[in-house]
Amino acid sequence: MFCSRSQPMRTPWRVSLSSVTLLILLSFFPDLVLKEKGRITVDADTCMQVWAQLQSQPDVHSQNASDMLATVMADSHFFGFVAASKDQTVISLRGTHFLSDWIGNVELALVEYRFRSEAGLVHIGFQAIYETLRKSITTVLSRPDGNPLPVVTVGHSLGGALATLCALDAEVARLSNGPIKVVTFASPRVGNSDFKNAFGRNVTDCLRIANRSDLIPHLPLHLPLPNTYCHVGQAAIIDGGFTLDLGEAHGLCAGYIRGLNRTIAEPVELHALD
């Protein structure tokens, strides 16, 4: 069963993707030395509760979100690291190996964000996945291994969406000794305009790195509707080169590293886009 406590971690790439995200972050902060505090894993009981709750709802969006949860969880319950330097704590969250794990369910309904009051609406599937990780994140952050430090959340792809949800979580904010910062790569949109506004009031330092050829930062679609999806923070548009291969354009180790290398010679474009 995909939520089983005994479910093994069969794929080393899961570890490496979170590590690559951290390595890219270190390229921005060369003096940052990190020590692992703990791993982020799925809480099996919460996973089953969230899945069962989604399954009990008759609407197609809840059913598709439950399928999304099952697919993303099926291979590994390891989702990243919490690591600390002398002056900050980094929460690094992974994406998935295959876009097909979740992209078919990217255009799902918006539901109330559950982890801060009056913070708008968010993607039902992204929130379901984050809820299964929340206990692990807050448990590691709560460990009495020194003074609390400011938190930075980072992630790629689905991990970028999870890092965004994590950054606005009131409990994570309570455990951060100072404003939370966010750096994401290839993140999809996560919530509506109310979520964007609540995020902006509480997280003032958010950088979304997006490859010009990557489709995922344009999803879910931003439509001229009252409750449409919006991006948070400021976008740094990089150029990893033109390609029709969606996987290459979206890949952390392909399009994004190539695009980041190019920014050494050419300044990055900064935008505040929906």
N, C-alpha and C positions, 0 to 999 in steps of 0.2 A: 504494500500500500504506500502511496506517495507521501503520506504524513507519518509513516511508521517511525517510532523512536530508534529502531534498529536499522533503518535504511542507511546503506553504506555510502561513502564518498568514493565513487569509482573513477572519477575523472580528474587527474592532476591539473588540467587546464583551468578548472574553476579557481584553484589557488593562484595560478599564474596570472589570470586576468586581473584579479584584485591587486596583485603585486605590481603589474604593469601600470595600473592606474596610479598607484603610489609612486612608482618610479617617475612617471610623467609629472606628478605634483612636485617631486623633488627637483625636477629640472627647472621649475619656477622658483624654488626656494633652495638654492644649492647649499646653504648652511644648515638646513634642517636635518637633524639626526633623529630617527624614529626607533622606538623600542616597542615591540608588540605587547599590548595589554591583554588581548583576548580575541577569539574568533567570533564572528557573527553567524549564528546558526538558527535554523527554524525551530520554534517551539512546537512540538508535535501536537500537544493538546489544543493550543490555539489554532493551529493549522486545521485540525479536524472540525473545530467549532466554526471557524470562518467558512470552510467548505460546506459544511452541513447547512449553515444559515443561507448561503447562496443557493444551494440546491433546493431549499424549501420554498424559494420564491418562484412564482410562475412566469415572471417576465423573462424575455429572451436575453436581456443584458446581464441579469444575475446568473442565468444558466451559462452564458458565454464566459463570464468572469470566473465561474467555478471551473470551467474547462481550462481557462488560462492559468489559474492557480495550480491545477493538477499537472499541467504540462510543464510549467516552470519548475515545480517541485520534484518532478519524477526522477531527475538524474542525480541531484545532489542537494543536501540541506545546508551546505556551506555557502555563505553569501558574502564573506569579506572579513576584514580585520578592523579592530580598534587599536591604534598605535599612538604613542605619545612621544613628544620631544620635551625639551626642558621648559617650553613655554606654550605648547598647544597640544590638543588631542585631535587625531585625525580618524574619522570614520570613513572607511573605503568600502564601497559596495559594488558588487560585480553586476554585469549584464548577463546575457545568455550566449551560448555558443552559436546557436542558429536563430536568425530573426524569425523564422517560422514558429519558434516557441511561443511567440506572443503577438506578432504583427497582424495576424488575422483577426485579433480581437482589440486592435488599437482604437477603433471608433466605437467605444462603449459609453454608456450613460455616465453622467456626473451625479455624485451622491455627496452628502454632507461630510466634510472633513471631520474626523472623530477625535482628533488629538489636540485641538485648541478650539475654544468656543468662538462662535461667530467668525469663522475663517473661510467661509465659502464652500464651494463644491469641487470635488476632485474625481478623477477617473476611478470607477468602481473596482477595476482589476488591479491597478497599481496599489490602491489602498489596501486591498485584501492581502496582497503579497507583503506589503510593509507591516501590516498588523501581525503577521506570523514571526517577524524578525524583531519586533519592538522590545519584547521581554529580554532577548539576548543583548541588544544594544544598551538598554538602560541598566542591566545587571553588570555589564563590564564597566560602564561609566561610573557606577556606584561603588566599585571596589575601593577600599581604603588603602591606596598605595601612593599617597602623597596628596598635595593640595589640588583641588579642582583646577582645571585649565580651560581656556577658551577652546571651543570645538570647531573643527573644520570638517564638513562633509564633502566627500568626493565620490564620483561614480561615472560609469560609461553606459550609454544606452538605457536599458531598463534600470541599471544601477544609478543613472543620473536622475531618473524619476523618483527612485527610492530615496536618494540623497536629498532631493528637494522636499519630499514629504517629511523626512527625518528632521530637516533643519527648522521646520515650523512647529514641530512637536513640543508642546509646553513642558513635558517632563524632561526632554533632552535639553531644552533651554534652562530648566532649573538646575541641571547638572553641569552646565557650561558656565565657567567663571568668566563671563564676558560675552559680547555679541558673537553669534554663530556666523561663520563664513561658509560659502559654498563654491565649489569648482566642479562643473560637470562637463562631460564630453558626449556629444551626440545625443543629448537628452530630448525626448519627446515633450510635448506640452503635457501638463499635469492637471491643471485646474481652470476654473473660470475667472472672470475679472475680480470677483470678491475674494477669491483665494489669492490672486495676484496682488491685490491691494493689502490684504492681511500679511502676506509674505513680505511686501515692501516695508510695512511698518515695523516688522520684527526682525527682518534679516536685510540689512542694508548693504552687505558686501556679497554679491552673487555674480559669478562669471560663468556664462555658458559658452563653451567652445564648440563651434559648429563648422564642419567641413562644407565648403560651398556646394559640392556635388552630392552631399548626403541627403537623402529623402526624409530620414526619421525626424530631424528637428522641425520639419514642416507638418508633423502629425502629432495628435489628432488635428483635423482641419480647424482653422480659425475662420468661422463663418459670420456673416452679418446677422447674428441672432442674439437675443438677450443673454442666454446662457451658453456661450460658446467657449471653446478652449483658448487660453492665453498663455504666453510664456511669462516667466518671472525673470528678474535680474537683467543683466546686460550681456549681449551676445558679442563674442569675439569671433569674427568670420575668418577662417583660415582657408587656404587653397591647397588641397592635396592632389590637384591635377584632375582633369576631366576624365571621367570613366562612366560607362553605362552599366558597370557591374555594381549593383547596390551593395553587395557584401563588402567589396573592396572600399567603396566610398565611405561606408559606415564603420569599417574595421578599425579598432584602436591601434593595432599593430601595422596597419597598411595606410589608409587614407589620412588618419589623424597624425601619426608620427611624421609622415611625409610632409603634411601641411604645417606642422609645428616647426619642422626643420627649415621650411621655407621662410617662416617669419623671422628667422635670424637675419636674413638679407632684406626682407621687405616688411614694413610695419603692418601689424594686424589691424583690421577694420573693426571698430567698436560700434555696436548698434543697440538700441533699446526697442526690440521688435516684439509684436504679438505673435 
